Amino acid sequence: MILMSPQAVRDEVERTDAAIREAGYEGQICFRPPCGKKLFVLS
């Protein structure tokens, strides 16, 4: 995710959330950045 643009990160998270919902999950979806790194584009 270091070399991804903020829009690319947003798109990937939204696509993943949609896939999780499509699989039937109804609870809160949490996001943990890879290796726990907090990057500027994730704020």
TIMI-2910 file (N, C-alpha, C, CB; in pm, 1 decimal, decimal comma, always signed):
<rs>
+----------+----------+----------+----------+----------+----------+----------+----------+----------+----------+----------+----------+------+
!      n_x !      n_y !      n_z !     ca_x !     ca_y !     ca_z !      c_x !      c_y !      c_z !     cb_x !     cb_y !     cb_z ! resn !
+----------+----------+----------+----------+----------+----------+----------+----------+----------+----------+----------+----------+------+
!    +81,3 !   -119,8 !     +0,0 !     +0,0 !     +0,0 !     +0,0 !    +85,5 !   +126,0 !     +0,0 !    -92,4 !     -0,1 !   +119,3 !  Met !
!   +212,9 !   +111,4 !    +20,0 !   +301,7 !   +227,9 !    +26,2 !   +301,4 !   +304,0 !   -105,5 !   +444,5 !   +184,8 !    +61,4 !  Ile !
!   +298,6 !   +232,6 !   -216,5 !   +307,2 !   +297,0 !   -347,2 !   +171,9 !   +321,9 !   -411,6 !   +390,4 !   +213,8 !   -438,6 !  Leu !
!    +64,2 !   +299,5 !   -338,0 !    -70,2 !   +318,7 !   -392,7 !   -119,7 !   +460,7 !   -366,0 !   -168,1 !   +216,2 !   -332,7 !  Met !
!   -198,0 !   +511,4 !   -458,6 !   -258,6 !   +643,2 !   -439,2 !   -373,6 !   +630,5 !   -339,7 !   -308,7 !   +702,8 !   -574,8 !  Ser !
!   -412,4 !   +742,8 !   -277,8 !   -527,1 !   +737,2 !   -186,1 !   -652,9 !   +681,5 !   -253,1 !   -556,2 !   +876,0 !   -131,0 !  Pro !
!   -676,1 !   +716,4 !   -378,8 !   -794,0 !   +666,5 !   -449,2 !   -785,8 !   +515,8 !   -470,7 !   -810,0 !   +737,7 !   -583,5 !  Gln !
!   -668,0 !   +464,5 !   -503,1 !   -651,6 !   +320,1 !   -522,3 !   -676,1 !   +244,1 !   -392,1 !   -511,0 !   +288,9 !   -575,6 !  Ala !
!   -627,6 !   +298,6 !   -281,0 !   -650,5 !   +236,5 !   -150,8 !   -799,4 !   +236,1 !   -119,9 !   -572,1 !   +310,4 !    -39,7 !  Val !
!   -864,9 !   +348,9 !   -140,1 !  -1009,1 !   +360,0 !   -115,0 !  -1087,0 !   +259,6 !   -199,4 !  -1058,1 !   +502,9 !   -144,4 !  Arg !
!  -1052,4 !   +250,9 !   -328,4 !  -1121,8 !   +157,3 !   -418,0 !  -1104,7 !    +13,1 !   -371,3 !  -1069,8 !   +172,2 !   -561,6 !  Asp !
!   -983,9 !    -22,8 !   -331,2 !   -958,5 !   -160,2 !   -287,2 !  -1036,6 !   -193,8 !   -160,3 !   -808,8 !   -181,2 !   -263,4 !  Glu !
!  -1038,8 !   -101,0 !    -65,2 !  -1112,5 !   -124,9 !    +59,9 !  -1262,3 !   -135,5 !    +30,7 !  -1085,1 !    -11,0 !   +163,0 !  Val !
!  -1313,8 !    -48,6 !    -54,4 !  -1456,4 !    -52,8 !    -87,1 !  -1493,9 !   -181,0 !   -161,0 !  -1494,4 !    +68,3 !   -171,4 !  Glu !
!  -1408,5 !   -228,2 !   -253,0 !  -1435,9 !   -354,0 !   -323,3 !  -1434,4 !   -470,9 !   -226,3 !  -1333,2 !   -377,1 !   -435,5 !  Arg !
!  -1340,6 !   -468,5 !   -133,3 !  -1332,2 !   -575,6 !    -34,0 !  -1455,3 !   -575,1 !    +55,9 !  -1204,5 !   -561,0 !    +50,5 !  Thr !
!  -1495,9 !   -456,7 !   +102,4 !  -1616,2 !   -445,4 !   +184,9 !  -1738,6 !   -499,8 !   +110,4 !  -1639,5 !   -298,6 !   +225,9 !  Asp !
!  -1749,6 !   -465,6 !    -18,8 !  -1863,3 !   -512,6 !    -97,7 !  -1862,0 !   -664,6 !   -109,5 !  -1862,0 !   -448,6 !   -237,2 !  Ala !
!  -1745,6 !   -725,0 !   -127,3 !  -1735,5 !   -870,2 !   -136,9 !  -1774,0 !   -936,6 !     -4,8 !  -1593,4 !   -911,1 !   -177,3 !  Ala !
!  -1733,0 !   -877,1 !   +105,8 !  -1768,8 !   -930,3 !   +237,9 !  -1919,7 !   -923,9 !   +257,6 !  -1696,6 !   -852,0 !   +350,3 !  Ile !
!  -1981,3 !   -812,8 !   +220,7 !  -2127,2 !   -798,3 !   +233,3 !  -2198,6 !   -898,2 !   +142,7 !  -2171,2 !   -653,7 !   +198,5 !  Arg !
!  -2146,8 !   -916,4 !    +21,8 !  -2208,4 !  -1008,8 !    -73,0 !  -2203,8 !  -1152,8 !    -19,3 !  -2137,5 !  -1000,1 !   -209,9 !  Glu !
!  -2102,2 !  -1182,4 !    +58,9 !  -2090,0 !  -1315,7 !   +119,0 !  -2187,3 !  -1335,2 !   +234,5 !  -1947,6 !  -1338,7 !   +167,6 !  Ala !
!  -2255,7 !  -1226,3 !   +275,0 !  -2359,1 !  -1238,4 !   +376,4 !  -2325,7 !  -1179,9 !   +512,1 !  -2391,7 !  -1378,5 !   +393,5 !  Gly !
!  -2208,9 !  -1122,7 !   +527,7 !  -2171,0 !  -1065,8 !   +657,6 !  -2245,2 !   -935,1 !   +679,1 !  -2017,7 !  -1043,2 !   +666,4 !  Tyr !
!  -2305,0 !   -918,8 !   +799,0 !  -2383,9 !   -799,5 !   +828,0 !  -2325,0 !   -713,3 !   +938,7 !  -2522,9 !   -839,1 !   +865,3 !  Glu !
!  -2220,6 !   -757,4 !  +1004,3 !  -2163,2 !   -683,0 !  +1115,2 !  -2070,6 !   -570,9 !  +1069,1 !  -2088,2 !   -776,5 !  +1205,7 !  Gly !
!  -2007,3 !   -510,3 !  +1167,6 !  -1912,1 !   -403,2 !  +1138,5 !  -1788,4 !   -463,5 !  +1072,5 !  -1873,4 !   -325,5 !  +1268,2 !  Gln !
!  -1738,2 !   -397,6 !   +969,6 !  -1617,5 !   -443,8 !   +901,1 !  -1503,1 !   -353,9 !   +944,4 !  -1634,9 !   -442,5 !   +744,8 !  Ile !
!  -1403,3 !   -413,8 !  +1006,7 !  -1286,5 !   -339,3 !  +1053,1 !  -1173,7 !   -351,5 !   +951,6 !  -1240,4 !   -389,9 !  +1191,6 !  Cys !
!  -1088,0 !   -253,5 !   +947,8 !   -972,7 !   -255,3 !   +858,5 !   -846,5 !   -243,0 !   +940,9 !   -981,1 !   -141,8 !   +753,7 !  Phe !
!   -752,2 !   -331,8 !   +914,6 !   -621,0 !   -324,6 !   +977,5 !   -518,8 !   -315,2 !   +865,7 !   -593,7 !   -448,5 !  +1070,9 !  Arg !
!   -439,9 !   -207,5 !   +862,2 !   -341,7 !   -194,3 !   +755,4 !   -237,7 !   -306,5 !   +763,1 !   -273,0 !    -57,1 !   +762,8 !  Pro !
!   -183,3 !   -345,9 !   +649,0 !    -82,3 !   -451,3 !   +647,2 !    +32,4 !   -420,5 !   +743,3 !    -28,2 !   -470,1 !   +505,6 !  Pro !
!    +70,6 !   -517,4 !   +821,7 !   +180,1 !   -505,7 !   +919,0 !   +151,6 !   -398,0 !  +1024,8 !   +311,5 !   -473,6 !   +846,3 !  Cys !
!    +27,2 !   -352,3 !  +1034,0 !     -8,3 !   -252,1 !  +1133,7 !    +46,1 !   -112,8 !  +1105,0 !    +39,8 !   -296,3 !  +1266,5 !  Gly !
!    +96,5 !    -90,0 !   +982,6 !   +155,7 !    +39,0 !   +948,1 !    +46,9 !   +142,0 !   +922,8 !   +246,3 !    +25,9 !   +824,9 !  Lys !
!    +61,4 !   +258,1 !   +981,5 !    -32,3 !   +367,3 !   +958,3 !    +29,4 !   +459,3 !   +853,9 !    -64,8 !   +444,9 !  +1091,2 !  Lys !
!    -27,2 !   +456,8 !   +735,9 !    +24,4 !   +538,1 !   +626,9 !    -64,3 !   +659,0 !   +606,2 !    +34,7 !   +456,4 !   +497,9 !  Leu !
!     -7,2 !   +762,9 !   +550,4 !    -79,9 !   +887,6 !   +525,1 !   -205,8 !   +862,8 !   +443,5 !     +9,8 !   +987,7 !   +452,8 !  Phe !
!   -197,7 !   +775,4 !   +341,8 !   -313,7 !   +753,3 !   +255,8 !   -426,7 !   +680,2 !   +327,4 !   -272,6 !   +675,2 !   +133,5 !  Val !
!   -400,5 !   +626,6 !   +445,7 !   -503,7 !   +554,5 !   +519,2 !   -577,7 !   +643,4 !   +618,6 !   -442,5 !   +437,3 !   +591,9 !  Leu !
!   -543,7 !   +770,3 !   +628,0 !   -610,4 !   +857,1 !   +725,5 !   -743,8 !   +902,5 !   +677,0 !   -525,8 !   +976,6 !   +757,4 !  Ser !
+----------+----------+----------+----------+----------+----------+----------+----------+----------+----------+----------+----------+------+
</rs>
